[in-house]
Amino acid sequence: MLKKSSNAISQITRRDVNNYLNRLSQQHYRESQYVQKVLSGLIIEFLGDC
């Protein structure tokens, strides 16, 4: 009984960790895309001023 419950707990925590990591990577991807947009906009403005 104890072994079964601890196994279930480890499965739950593993799934939660995977979900958390997926969320983190998606959020990081969106943020990096935003940073790239801002940087490219700044570079275009800078080149336009030259």
C-alpha positions as protocol buffer text, in pm:
chain_id: "A"
residue {
  index: 1
  type: MET
  ca { x: 0 y: 0 z: 0 }
}
residue {
  index: 2
  type: LEU
  ca { x: 272 y: 244 z: 99 }
}
residue {
  index: 3
  type: LYS
  ca { x: 480 y: 164 z: -208 }
}
residue {
  index: 4
  type: LYS
  ca { x: 179 y: 215 z: -435 }
}
residue {
  index: 5
  type: SER
  ca { x: 95 y: 557 z: -289 }
}
residue {
  index: 6
  type: SER
  ca { x: 454 y: 679 z: -306 }
}
residue {
  index: 7
  type: ASN
  ca { x: 467 y: 567 z: -671 }
}
residue {
  index: 8
  type: ALA
  ca { x: 149 y: 764 z: -743 }
}
residue {
  index: 9
  type: ILE
  ca { x: 297 y: 1069 z: -572 }
}
residue {
  index: 10
  type: SER
  ca { x: 613 y: 1047 z: -780 }
}
residue {
  index: 11
  type: GLN
  ca { x: 406 y: 1021 z: -1098 }
}
residue {
  index: 12
  type: ILE
  ca { x: 203 y: 1328 z: -1001 }
}
residue {
  index: 13
  type: THR
  ca { x: 509 y: 1535 z: -918 }
}
residue {
  index: 14
  type: ARG
  ca { x: 683 y: 1428 z: -1238 }
}
residue {
  index: 15
  type: ARG
  ca { x: 380 y: 1535 z: -1442 }
}
residue {
  index: 16
  type: ASP
  ca { x: 360 y: 1866 z: -1255 }
}
residue {
  index: 17
  type: VAL
  ca { x: 730 y: 1931 z: -1314 }
}
residue {
  index: 18
  type: ASN
  ca { x: 691 y: 1858 z: -1686 }
}
residue {
  index: 19
  type: ASN
  ca { x: 390 y: 2091 z: -1711 }
}
residue {
  index: 20
  type: TYR
  ca { x: 581 y: 2361 z: -1526 }
}
residue {
  index: 21
  type: LEU
  ca { x: 884 y: 2325 z: -1753 }
}
residue {
  index: 22
  type: ASN
  ca { x: 664 y: 2338 z: -2063 }
}
residue {
  index: 23
  type: ARG
  ca { x: 497 y: 2655 z: -1937 }
}
residue {
  index: 24
  type: LEU
  ca { x: 835 y: 2810 z: -1858 }
}
residue {
  index: 25
  type: SER
  ca { x: 978 y: 2733 z: -2200 }
}
residue {
  index: 26
  type: GLN
  ca { x: 668 y: 2867 z: -2379 }
}
residue {
  index: 27
  type: GLN
  ca { x: 682 y: 3186 z: -2175 }
}
residue {
  index: 28
  type: HIS
  ca { x: 1053 y: 3223 z: -2242 }
}
residue {
  index: 29
  type: TYR
  ca { x: 991 y: 3170 z: -2614 }
}
residue {
  index: 30
  type: ARG
  ca { x: 727 y: 3445 z: -2621 }
}
residue {
  index: 31
  type: GLU
  ca { x: 953 y: 3682 z: -2428 }
}
residue {
  index: 32
  type: SER
  ca { x: 1250 y: 3619 z: -2658 }
}
residue {
  index: 33
  type: GLN
  ca { x: 1029 y: 3681 z: -2963 }
}
residue {
  index: 34
  type: TYR
  ca { x: 918 y: 4011 z: -2809 }
}
residue {
  index: 35
  type: VAL
  ca { x: 1281 y: 4107 z: -2737 }
}
residue {
  index: 36
  type: GLN
  ca { x: 1376 y: 4022 z: -3096 }
}
residue {
  index: 37
  type: LYS
  ca { x: 1094 y: 4242 z: -3228 }
}
residue {
  index: 38
  type: VAL
  ca { x: 1199 y: 4534 z: -3010 }
}
residue {
  index: 39
  type: LEU
  ca { x: 1565 y: 4495 z: -3102 }
}
residue {
  index: 40
  type: SER
  ca { x: 1495 y: 4473 z: -3475 }
}
residue {
  index: 41
  type: GLY
  ca { x: 1273 y: 4783 z: -3447 }
}
residue {
  index: 42
  type: LEU
  ca { x: 1553 y: 4973 z: -3273 }
}
residue {
  index: 43
  type: ILE
  ca { x: 1809 y: 4863 z: -3531 }
}
residue {
  index: 44
  type: ILE
  ca { x: 1582 y: 4971 z: -3818 }
}
residue {
  index: 45
  type: GLU
  ca { x: 1527 y: 5311 z: -3653 }
}
residue {
  index: 46
  type: PHE
  ca { x: 1899 y: 5349 z: -3593 }
}
residue {
  index: 47
  type: LEU
  ca { x: 1984 y: 5263 z: -3954 }
}
residue {
  index: 48
  type: GLY
  ca { x: 1712 y: 5499 z: -4075 }
}
residue {
  index: 49
  type: ASP
  ca { x: 1873 y: 5785 z: -3882 }
}
residue {
  index: 50
  type: CYS
  ca { x: 2217 y: 5725 z: -4030 }
}
